């Protein structure tokens, strides 16, 4: 989707990101976000990218099986 407003500079994006970092969302906000994303189709390329990233993530987590 193309933005219909002015483009933000990297400095503006960083400032917004910093201000939102660590803020908790209410249950109602979370439900509304979930509802809004229902039905969005992902491309096969995007699904594969997510899959690859999750595989790397789970391989990096220690399982505790190698305890001495």
N, C-alpha and C positions, 0 to 999 in steps of 0.2 A: 504494500500500500504506500502510495506516495504522499509525503507530507504536503499539506496545503498552506503551511505557515512558514515563517522564516526559518532558515537553517540555524541550528545551535552550534556554537563553537565548542571545541573540546573542553575549554575552561568552564563553560556553562554546564556541560554534561557532567563534568567532574563534581562541580558544586552541588548539583541536584542529587547525584549519586551519594555524595557524602552526607547530605542532609537526610536522605531516606534510609541509609544504612542503619540496621539495628532496630528499626521501628516495627512493632508487632501489628499484625492485621487482626481485626475482629472476626468472629465466626461469620458474621453477616457479610463482611467484605470478601472473605475467602469463598463463601458460597456463591456470591455474585460473580467472582472471577471464574470459578469453575463453570458456572452456568453459561457464561459468555464464551468460554472456550469449547464447549460441547459441540461436536459436529465438524470441527476444523480438521480437514484432511491433510496429512503430511505426505510429502513426496517420498518415494522409495529411497532416494539418495539421502534425505534427511533422517529417515528411520534408521538407515545403515550407519550414519554418522553417530546417532544417539547410541545405537547398539555397541559400536566400537569404543566410544567413550566410556560407557558403563563397564565393559569388559576390562578396560585398563584400570578403571577405578576399583573394581572388586578384586582384581589381582594385587593391587597395592595395599590392601587392608590385611594386617596380620590376623590369622585365624586362631592363634593360640595352640595349634597342634604341635608345635615344635618346642614345647616347654620341657626343660631338663629337670 
